[in-house]
Amino acid sequence: MKPAKIGDDRIALAAEIACFLEVSAEKPGNVTATKNFPDLRFDHFLLGGAVIGNVLRKSLRENVGRIIYQMSSDAIDLCGTNVNLGIILLFVPLAKILKNHGRLTKGGALKVLHKLTVKDAELVFSAIRKIKPAGMGKLNRHDFWMKPKISLFRAMELAKSRDSVASEYATGFSIVRTISYPYFRELIRSGLHVKSSIIQTFLYLMSRIPDTFIIRKTDKYKAEKISKEAAAILKVGGVQTKKGLRKIMDFDRKLRTPNHELNPGTTADLIAATLFVYLVQNGFNFLKGSIK
């Protein structure tokens, strides 16, 4: 039995709401509704989420690379800063997968991802060059500073060991599909309200996967140490206990260094992707009366 077709408007709305929920939750070390960075503010992320929804409504039938380039260009033009490149890189293929297959499965994901072309790579590399994300240096002969000679899927395969977003392309979104989505789903089913579920899932994901943005800006040792601290917070209950909440506040202060080198930005992008998948697959009714 084929899954029911999912309309472009529902996918676009889910993408917008996912972005708004992710940045509204008080996740340690990130920009949130109450905490900004000097060059990156809460309202930038709201604008970035609106850009994603607007482009998906109009352009979901375009190729992945073309959509990513359009979103990235619109976001940088509107906000003047790199707001949400990681989220864009995750959301666009996810939107295609969910549109074509109804649900996120490994087989469905890889069918879409294996079709990515050299032209997709050219457009995505151009988007990355335009945005100039922090922590990205020259890496190899298929680096984004050069004109690609391989498909976007192959380029992401080559980068999967150093970047969790690239790893998601290479593995059919294994992190979201097998780690963060099932964990978030169970929290929602347990009755935990949505923002607490987001923070708890954020800590869980960080405890399982060292943040590759932190690795790029510092080193693997620091990222692994932070993962252990996230695990220790979960061990005392995380958002569900007073001790856990105190530890989250302490953790947040520790991660907010002047140069933001300990900002778990890639983990935040993966949480946004998790919310996007959940909203498309489960609808919006769970949000009624749950946002605190």
C-alpha positions as CSV (number, residue, x, y, z in Angstrom):
1,M,0.0,0.0,0.0
2,K,1.5,3.3,-1.1
3,P,1.7,6.0,1.6
4,A,-0.7,9.0,1.3
5,K,0.7,11.9,-0.7
6,I,1.9,14.8,1.4
7,G,1.2,18.2,0.1
8,D,3.8,20.9,-0.4
9,D,2.0,23.3,1.9
10,R,2.0,20.8,4.8
11,I,5.8,20.1,4.2
12,A,6.5,23.9,4.1
13,L,4.4,24.5,7.3
14,A,6.1,21.7,9.1
15,A,9.5,23.1,8.1
16,E,8.6,26.6,9.4
17,I,7.2,25.3,12.7
18,A,10.2,23.0,13.2
19,C,12.6,26.0,12.9
20,F,10.5,28.1,15.3
21,L,10.2,25.3,17.9
22,E,14.0,24.5,17.7
23,V,15.1,28.1,18.3
24,S,12.4,28.8,20.9
25,A,13.6,25.9,23.2
26,E,16.2,27.0,25.8
27,K,18.9,24.5,24.6
28,P,22.3,25.0,26.3
29,G,24.8,26.9,24.3
30,N,22.5,27.9,21.4
31,V,20.7,31.1,20.3
32,T,17.3,30.9,21.9
33,A,14.3,33.2,22.6
34,T,16.1,34.7,25.6
35,K,19.8,34.5,24.6
36,N,21.4,36.0,21.5
37,F,25.0,36.1,20.1
38,P,26.4,39.5,19.1
39,D,26.2,38.6,15.4
40,L,23.2,36.2,15.5
41,R,19.8,36.8,17.1
42,F,16.6,34.9,17.7
43,D,14.8,36.9,15.1
44,H,17.4,35.9,12.5
45,F,16.3,32.3,13.0
46,L,12.7,33.2,12.7
47,L,13.4,34.9,9.4
48,G,15.5,32.0,8.3
49,G,12.6,29.6,9.1
50,A,10.2,31.8,7.1
51,V,12.6,31.7,4.1
52,I,12.7,27.9,4.2
53,G,8.9,27.6,4.2
54,N,8.5,30.2,1.5
55,V,11.0,28.5,-0.9
56,L,9.5,25.0,-0.2
57,R,6.0,26.2,-1.1
58,K,7.2,27.6,-4.4
59,S,10.1,25.3,-5.4
60,L,9.8,21.8,-4.0
61,R,9.7,20.3,-7.4
62,E,13.1,21.9,-8.3
63,N,16.3,19.9,-7.9
64,V,17.9,19.6,-4.4
65,G,20.9,21.8,-5.3
66,R,18.7,24.5,-6.8
67,I,16.5,24.7,-3.7
68,I,19.4,24.8,-1.3
69,Y,21.0,27.6,-3.3
70,Q,17.8,29.6,-3.4
71,M,17.2,29.2,0.3
72,S,20.7,30.1,1.3
73,S,20.7,33.1,-1.0
74,D,17.4,34.4,0.3
75,A,18.5,33.8,3.9
76,I,21.8,35.7,3.6
77,D,20.1,38.5,1.7
78,L,17.4,38.9,4.3
79,C,19.5,38.4,7.4
80,G,22.9,39.5,6.3
81,T,24.5,36.6,8.2
82,N,24.8,32.8,8.1
83,V,21.6,31.8,9.9
84,N,20.7,28.3,9.1
85,L,22.9,26.6,6.4
86,G,23.0,23.3,8.3
87,I,19.2,23.3,8.7
88,I,18.8,24.1,5.0
89,L,21.2,21.3,4.0
90,L,19.2,18.8,6.1
91,F,15.7,20.0,5.3
92,V,15.8,20.1,1.5
93,P,16.6,16.4,0.9
94,L,14.3,15.5,3.8
95,A,11.5,17.4,2.1
96,K,12.0,15.5,-1.1
97,I,12.1,12.2,0.8
98,L,9.0,12.9,2.7
99,K,7.2,14.2,-0.4
100,N,8.1,11.1,-2.4
101,H,7.8,8.4,0.2
102,G,5.6,9.7,3.0
103,R,7.9,8.7,5.7
104,L,11.6,8.7,6.5
105,T,13.0,5.3,5.8
106,K,16.5,4.2,4.9
107,G,15.5,2.9,1.5
108,G,13.4,5.9,0.6
109,A,16.1,8.3,1.8
110,L,18.8,6.6,-0.2
111,K,16.6,6.5,-3.4
112,V,16.5,10.3,-3.2
113,L,20.1,10.8,-2.1
114,H,21.6,8.5,-4.7
115,K,20.0,10.7,-7.4
116,L,21.9,13.8,-6.4
117,T,24.2,15.0,-9.2
118,V,27.3,17.0,-10.0
119,K,25.1,19.9,-10.8
120,D,23.5,19.6,-7.3
121,A,27.1,19.7,-5.9
122,E,27.9,22.8,-7.9
123,L,24.9,24.7,-6.6
124,V,25.5,23.6,-3.0
125,F,29.2,24.4,-3.1
126,S,28.2,27.9,-4.4
127,A,25.8,28.4,-1.6
128,I,28.5,27.4,1.0
129,R,31.0,29.8,-0.6
130,K,28.4,32.6,-0.5
131,I,27.6,32.0,3.2
132,K,31.2,31.2,4.4
133,P,30.2,29.2,7.5
134,A,32.6,29.3,10.4
135,G,35.1,26.6,11.0
136,M,35.3,25.4,7.3
137,G,38.8,25.3,5.9
138,K,40.3,23.8,2.8
139,L,40.0,20.0,3.1
140,N,40.7,18.0,0.0
141,R,40.6,17.9,-3.8
142,H,36.8,17.8,-3.6
143,D,36.6,20.8,-1.3
144,F,33.7,23.2,-1.8
145,W,36.1,26.0,-2.8
146,M,36.7,24.1,-6.1
147,K,34.3,23.2,-8.9
148,P,33.1,19.7,-8.1
149,K,33.7,16.7,-10.4
150,I,31.6,14.3,-8.3
151,S,27.9,14.1,-7.3
152,L,26.7,15.8,-4.2
153,F,26.0,12.4,-2.6
154,R,29.6,11.3,-3.2
155,A,30.9,14.6,-1.9
156,M,28.9,14.1,1.3
157,E,30.2,10.5,1.6
158,L,33.7,11.8,1.5
159,A,32.9,14.4,4.3
160,K,30.9,12.1,6.5
161,S,33.6,11.4,9.1
162,R,34.1,15.1,9.9
163,D,30.6,16.5,9.6
164,S,27.3,15.0,10.9
165,V,25.2,16.8,8.2
166,A,27.3,15.1,5.5
167,S,27.0,11.8,7.4
168,E,23.2,12.1,7.2
169,Y,23.4,12.3,3.4
170,A,25.7,9.3,3.3
171,T,23.7,7.1,5.6
172,G,20.1,7.9,4.7
173,F,19.7,10.1,7.7
174,S,20.7,7.5,10.2
175,I,21.1,9.9,13.1
176,V,17.7,11.4,12.8
177,R,16.1,8.2,11.8
178,T,17.5,5.9,14.5
179,I,18.6,8.1,17.4
180,S,16.9,11.5,17.8
181,Y,13.5,10.9,16.2
182,P,12.6,7.7,18.2
183,Y,13.8,9.4,21.4
184,F,11.8,12.5,20.8
185,R,8.7,10.5,19.8
186,E,8.8,8.6,23.0
187,L,9.1,11.7,25.1
188,I,6.1,13.3,23.4
189,R,4.1,10.1,23.9
190,S,5.0,10.1,27.6
191,G,3.3,13.5,27.9
192,L,6.4,15.7,28.4
193,H,5.7,19.1,26.9
194,V,7.3,19.9,23.6
195,K,10.0,22.4,24.7
196,S,11.2,20.1,27.4
197,S,11.2,17.2,25.0
198,I,13.3,19.3,22.6
199,I,15.9,20.1,25.3
200,Q,16.0,16.5,26.5
201,T,16.5,15.2,23.0
202,F,19.2,17.8,22.4
203,L,21.1,16.5,25.4
204,Y,20.6,12.9,24.5
205,L,21.8,13.5,20.9
206,M,24.8,15.4,22.1
207,S,25.6,12.6,24.6
208,R,25.6,10.1,21.7
209,I,27.2,12.1,18.9
210,P,30.0,14.6,19.6
211,D,29.1,17.9,17.9
212,T,31.0,18.3,14.7
213,F,30.7,22.1,14.7
214,I,32.6,22.1,18.1
215,I,35.1,19.7,16.7
216,R,35.8,22.0,13.7
217,K,36.2,25.0,15.9
218,T,38.2,23.3,18.7
219,D,39.1,19.6,18.6
220,K,37.6,16.1,19.1
221,Y,38.7,15.9,22.7
222,K,36.7,19.0,23.7
223,A,33.6,17.8,21.9
224,E,33.8,14.4,23.5
225,K,34.2,15.9,26.9
226,I,31.0,18.0,26.3
227,S,29.2,14.9,25.2
228,K,30.1,13.2,28.5
229,E,28.7,16.3,30.4
230,A,25.5,16.0,28.5
231,A,25.3,12.3,29.4
232,A,25.9,13.2,33.1
233,I,23.0,15.7,33.0
234,L,20.7,13.1,31.6
235,K,21.8,10.6,34.3
236,V,20.3,12.9,37.0
237,G,17.1,13.4,35.0
238,G,17.8,16.3,32.7
239,V,14.7,18.6,32.3
240,Q,12.7,16.2,34.5
241,T,14.4,16.9,37.8
242,K,15.4,20.0,39.8
243,K,19.0,18.8,39.9
244,G,19.0,18.2,36.2
245,L,17.6,21.7,35.5
246,R,20.4,23.3,37.7
247,K,23.0,21.3,35.8
248,I,21.5,22.4,32.4
249,M,21.9,26.1,33.5
250,D,25.5,25.5,34.6
251,F,26.1,23.7,31.3
252,D,24.6,26.6,29.3
253,R,26.9,29.1,31.0
254,K,30.0,26.9,30.3
255,L,29.1,26.6,26.6
256,R,28.7,30.3,26.1
257,T,32.3,31.3,25.4
258,P,33.1,34.7,23.9
259,N,33.9,33.2,20.5
260,H,31.1,30.6,20.6
261,E,33.5,27.8,19.9
262,L,31.5,25.5,22.2
263,N,28.1,26.3,20.5
264,P,26.6,22.9,19.7
265,G,25.3,24.2,16.4
266,T,25.3,20.9,14.5
267,T,23.3,19.2,17.2
268,A,20.8,22.0,17.0
269,D,20.5,21.5,13.2
270,L,19.8,17.8,13.7
271,I,17.2,18.6,16.3
272,A,15.5,20.9,13.8
273,A,15.5,18.1,11.3
274,T,14.1,15.7,13.9
275,L,11.2,18.1,14.5
276,F,10.6,18.5,10.8
277,V,10.3,14.8,10.3
278,Y,8.1,14.4,13.4
279,L,5.7,17.2,12.3
280,V,5.3,15.8,8.7
281,Q,4.8,12.2,9.9
282,N,2.6,12.9,12.9
283,G,0.9,16.2,12.3
284,F,0.5,19.2,14.5
285,N,-2.2,18.2,17.0
286,F,0.4,17.3,19.7
287,L,1.2,21.0,19.9
288,K,-2.2,22.1,21.1
289,G,-1.9,23.4,24.7
290,S,1.6,21.9,25.0
291,I,3.9,24.9,24.4
292,K,5.1,26.4,27.6
